[in-house]
Amino acid sequence: MRRPLTAVLLAALLAAAGCAGQPPPTAATRPGPAVETATSGIDALFLAMMVAHTEQTLELVRVGLDRGADPELRTLIAAVRSTETDELATMRGWLREAGPSAVAAAERHDHSGHSDAAAGLARLRAAPADQVDRVLADVLAAHQRTAANLARAQVQAGTSARVRDLAGRIERSRTAEVALLAKLPAR
């Protein structure tokens, strides 16, 4: 029996933060007036996982824009591309700021099994022209549900206020995208 994805991701985030019995690494970033800027191992792990997930999303979107026909779906995935391109730049910057020890802790985590993006991309690329929009909507909805669940787990387990804030925004936006995808005629 499969455990709920949120529980699995939360367990993975918590386990990775204490990897090898060492305390989670932290690094100070640019100080702000009243903004906490330390990034712990669990925060760096989330950022690394979301960077990989976002890169996969952007690949799905690229293929969708190349092959999709439904104007509403194309508008939605263009908005996804814009939002996630900005978020990707932010997350990569925060990982760089966190320093090598936080990034190394995140990289020790095995990211396989967190996403079915490769299978989704294969489905999308192989879809007959008259089914591309439906397949894209299905694949993207499943992918964005995973992102929302990962972000929800980070909101609960993260230590950095700014990373938890980003995770909250990701959870809300991906949940809204899934709802919009479900309403499209392509589904």
C-alpha positions as CSV (number, residue, x, y, z in Angstrom):
1,M,0.0,0.0,0.0
2,R,1.3,3.5,-0.9
3,R,1.7,6.0,1.9
4,P,0.3,9.5,1.1
5,L,2.8,11.5,-0.9
6,T,2.9,14.3,1.6
7,A,3.9,11.9,4.4
8,V,6.6,10.3,2.2
9,L,8.0,13.7,1.2
10,L,7.9,15.0,4.8
11,A,9.7,11.9,6.0
12,A,12.3,12.3,3.2
13,L,12.8,16.0,4.1
14,L,13.2,15.2,7.8
15,A,15.5,12.2,7.2
16,A,17.7,14.1,4.8
17,A,18.1,17.0,7.3
18,G,19.7,14.7,9.8
19,C,21.7,12.6,7.3
20,A,24.7,10.7,8.7
21,G,23.9,11.9,12.2
22,Q,25.3,15.4,11.5
23,P,23.3,18.5,12.3
24,P,21.7,20.1,9.3
25,P,24.2,22.6,7.8
26,T,23.3,26.3,7.8
27,A,24.7,29.3,6.2
28,A,23.9,32.9,6.5
29,T,22.8,34.7,3.5
30,R,22.5,38.4,2.8
31,P,21.1,40.0,5.9
32,G,17.8,41.9,5.6
33,P,16.2,44.2,8.1
34,A,13.7,41.8,9.7
35,V,14.0,38.9,7.4
36,E,15.4,35.6,8.6
37,T,17.9,34.4,6.0
38,A,19.5,31.2,7.3
39,T,19.0,28.1,5.1
40,S,19.1,24.8,6.9
41,G,19.7,21.4,5.3
42,I,16.0,20.7,5.1
43,D,15.4,24.0,3.4
44,A,18.3,23.4,0.9
45,L,16.9,19.9,0.3
46,F,13.5,21.4,-0.6
47,L,15.1,24.0,-2.8
48,A,17.1,21.3,-4.6
49,M,14.1,19.1,-5.1
50,M,12.0,22.0,-6.3
51,V,14.7,23.1,-8.7
52,A,14.7,19.6,-10.3
53,H,10.9,19.5,-10.3
54,T,10.7,23.0,-11.8
55,E,13.2,22.1,-14.5
56,Q,10.9,19.1,-15.4
57,T,7.9,21.4,-15.4
58,L,9.5,23.8,-17.8
59,E,10.4,20.8,-20.1
60,L,6.7,19.7,-20.1
61,V,5.7,23.3,-20.9
62,R,8.2,23.5,-23.8
63,V,6.8,20.4,-25.3
64,G,3.2,21.5,-24.6
65,L,3.8,24.9,-26.3
66,D,5.4,23.1,-29.3
67,R,2.6,20.5,-29.7
68,G,-0.5,21.9,-27.9
69,A,-3.4,23.5,-29.8
70,D,-6.0,24.6,-27.2
71,P,-5.7,28.3,-26.7
72,E,-6.8,28.3,-23.1
73,L,-4.3,25.5,-22.3
74,R,-1.5,27.3,-24.1
75,T,-2.3,30.5,-22.2
76,L,-2.2,28.6,-18.9
77,I,1.1,26.9,-19.6
78,A,2.7,30.2,-20.8
79,A,1.8,31.6,-17.4
80,V,3.2,28.5,-15.7
81,R,6.4,29.0,-17.7
82,S,6.7,32.7,-16.6
83,T,6.0,32.0,-12.9
84,E,8.2,28.9,-12.7
85,T,11.1,30.6,-14.6
86,D,11.1,33.3,-12.0
87,E,10.8,30.9,-9.1
88,L,13.7,28.8,-10.5
89,A,16.0,31.8,-10.6
90,T,15.1,32.6,-7.0
91,M,15.6,29.0,-5.8
92,R,18.9,28.7,-7.5
93,G,20.1,32.0,-6.0
94,W,19.1,30.9,-2.5
95,L,20.9,27.6,-2.9
96,R,24.0,29.4,-4.0
97,E,23.7,31.8,-1.0
98,A,23.3,28.8,1.4
99,G,26.8,27.7,0.6
100,P,28.5,24.5,-0.4
101,S,27.6,22.5,2.8
102,A,23.9,23.1,2.4
103,V,24.0,22.3,-1.3
104,A,26.1,19.2,-0.6
105,A,23.5,18.0,2.0
106,A,20.8,18.5,-0.6
107,E,22.7,16.7,-3.3
108,R,23.2,13.6,-1.1
109,H,19.5,13.0,-1.3
110,D,18.3,10.6,-4.0
111,H,15.7,12.5,-6.0
112,S,14.6,9.5,-8.1
113,G,11.0,8.4,-7.4
114,H,9.7,11.8,-6.5
115,S,8.4,12.5,-10.0
116,D,7.0,10.7,-13.0
117,A,8.0,13.6,-15.3
118,A,10.1,11.3,-17.6
119,A,7.1,9.0,-18.2
120,G,4.8,12.1,-18.6
121,L,7.2,13.6,-21.2
122,A,7.3,10.3,-23.1
123,R,3.5,10.2,-23.1
124,L,3.3,13.7,-24.2
125,R,5.8,13.3,-27.0
126,A,4.2,10.1,-28.2
127,A,0.6,11.4,-28.1
128,P,-1.2,11.6,-31.4
129,A,-1.9,15.2,-32.4
130,D,-5.6,15.0,-31.6
131,Q,-4.8,13.9,-28.0
132,V,-1.9,16.2,-27.1
133,D,-4.0,18.7,-25.2
134,R,-5.7,16.1,-23.1
135,V,-2.4,14.3,-22.4
136,L,-0.7,17.6,-21.5
137,A,-3.4,18.6,-19.1
138,D,-3.3,15.1,-17.4
139,V,0.5,15.0,-17.2
140,L,0.8,18.6,-16.0
141,A,-1.9,18.2,-13.4
142,A,-0.3,15.2,-11.9
143,H,3.1,16.9,-12.0
144,Q,1.8,20.1,-10.3
145,R,-0.1,18.0,-7.7
146,T,3.3,16.5,-6.7
147,A,4.8,20.1,-6.5
148,A,1.9,21.2,-4.3
149,N,2.4,18.2,-2.0
150,L,6.2,18.8,-1.7
151,A,5.6,22.5,-1.0
152,R,3.0,21.6,1.7
153,A,5.5,19.3,3.4
154,Q,8.1,22.1,3.4
155,V,5.7,24.6,4.9
156,Q,5.3,22.1,7.8
157,A,8.9,21.0,8.2
158,G,11.0,23.9,6.9
159,T,13.0,26.2,9.1
160,S,13.6,29.3,6.9
161,A,10.7,31.7,6.9
162,R,11.5,32.9,3.3
163,V,11.7,29.3,2.0
164,R,8.5,28.4,3.8
165,D,6.8,31.5,2.4
166,L,7.9,30.4,-1.1
167,A,6.7,26.9,-0.5
168,G,3.3,28.3,0.6
169,R,3.1,30.3,-2.6
170,I,4.1,27.3,-4.7
171,E,1.5,25.1,-2.9
172,R,-1.3,27.7,-3.6
173,S,-0.3,28.3,-7.2
174,R,0.1,24.6,-8.2
175,T,-3.2,23.8,-6.5
176,A,-4.9,26.5,-8.5
177,E,-3.3,25.3,-11.7
178,V,-4.5,21.8,-11.1
179,A,-8.1,23.2,-10.6
180,L,-7.8,25.2,-13.8
181,L,-6.5,22.3,-15.8
182,A,-9.5,20.2,-14.6
183,K,-11.9,22.8,-16.0
184,L,-10.3,22.9,-19.5
185,P,-12.2,21.4,-22.4
186,A,-9.1,19.4,-23.3
187,R,-9.7,17.2,-20.2
